[in-house]
Amino acid sequence: MKKYADNLLHVLEGMSGRLSQLEFNSQHIEYTVGELKVESADNRGAADGKLRSLENMIREVFPSSSSSAL
């Protein structure tokens, strides 16, 4: 009986280690996804700014037609 209990304990310890690894990897993935969201928002903001700048340049070059075209 002790042999079975020892085997069960060994298996449970292995499972515990694997669950800890899974938790660590999950936290790492959550952090990475969060960073990607921030970076994506930053890039989107930069792209919006560049588009606004381009729109302003077009309005400077074509002041009379830009209000109806844009």
C-alpha positions as CSV (number, residue, x, y, z in Angstrom):
1,M,0.0,0.0,0.0
2,K,2.9,2.4,0.8
3,K,4.3,1.8,-2.7
4,Y,1.0,3.0,-4.3
5,A,0.8,6.0,-2.0
6,D,4.4,6.9,-2.8
7,N,3.6,6.6,-6.5
8,L,0.5,8.7,-6.2
9,L,2.4,11.3,-4.3
10,H,5.1,11.4,-6.9
11,V,2.5,11.8,-9.7
12,L,0.8,14.6,-7.8
13,E,4.1,16.4,-7.3
14,G,4.8,16.2,-11.0
15,M,1.3,17.5,-11.8
16,S,1.8,20.4,-9.3
17,G,5.1,21.3,-11.1
18,R,3.4,21.2,-14.5
19,L,0.5,23.3,-13.2
20,S,3.0,25.9,-11.8
21,Q,4.7,26.0,-15.2
22,L,1.3,26.4,-16.9
23,E,0.4,29.3,-14.6
24,F,3.8,31.0,-15.2
25,N,3.4,30.6,-19.0
26,S,-0.2,31.9,-18.9
27,Q,0.9,35.0,-16.9
28,H,3.7,35.5,-19.5
29,I,1.2,35.3,-22.3
30,E,-1.2,37.7,-20.6
31,Y,1.6,40.2,-20.1
32,T,2.7,39.8,-23.8
33,V,-0.8,40.3,-25.0
34,G,-1.2,43.4,-22.8
35,E,2.1,44.8,-24.3
36,L,0.8,44.1,-27.8
37,K,-2.4,46.0,-27.1
38,V,-0.5,49.0,-25.8
39,E,1.9,48.9,-28.8
40,S,-1.1,48.5,-31.2
41,A,-2.9,51.5,-29.6
42,D,0.3,53.6,-29.9
43,N,0.8,52.6,-33.5
44,R,-2.8,53.4,-34.3
45,G,-2.4,56.8,-32.6
46,A,0.7,57.5,-34.7
47,A,-1.0,56.5,-37.9
48,D,-4.0,58.7,-37.0
49,G,-1.6,61.6,-36.4
50,K,0.2,61.0,-39.7
51,L,-3.2,60.9,-41.6
52,R,-4.3,64.2,-39.9
53,S,-1.0,65.7,-40.9
54,L,-1.4,64.5,-44.5
55,E,-4.9,65.9,-44.6
56,N,-3.7,69.2,-43.4
57,M,-1.0,69.3,-46.1
58,I,-3.6,68.5,-48.7
59,R,-5.8,71.3,-47.4
60,E,-2.8,73.7,-47.7
61,V,-2.1,72.6,-51.2
62,F,-5.7,72.5,-52.4
63,P,-7.5,75.0,-50.0
64,S,-10.7,75.4,-52.1
65,S,-11.4,71.8,-53.0
66,S,-10.2,70.1,-49.8
67,S,-13.3,70.9,-47.8
68,S,-15.6,69.2,-50.3
69,A,-13.2,66.3,-51.0
70,L,-12.4,65.5,-47.4
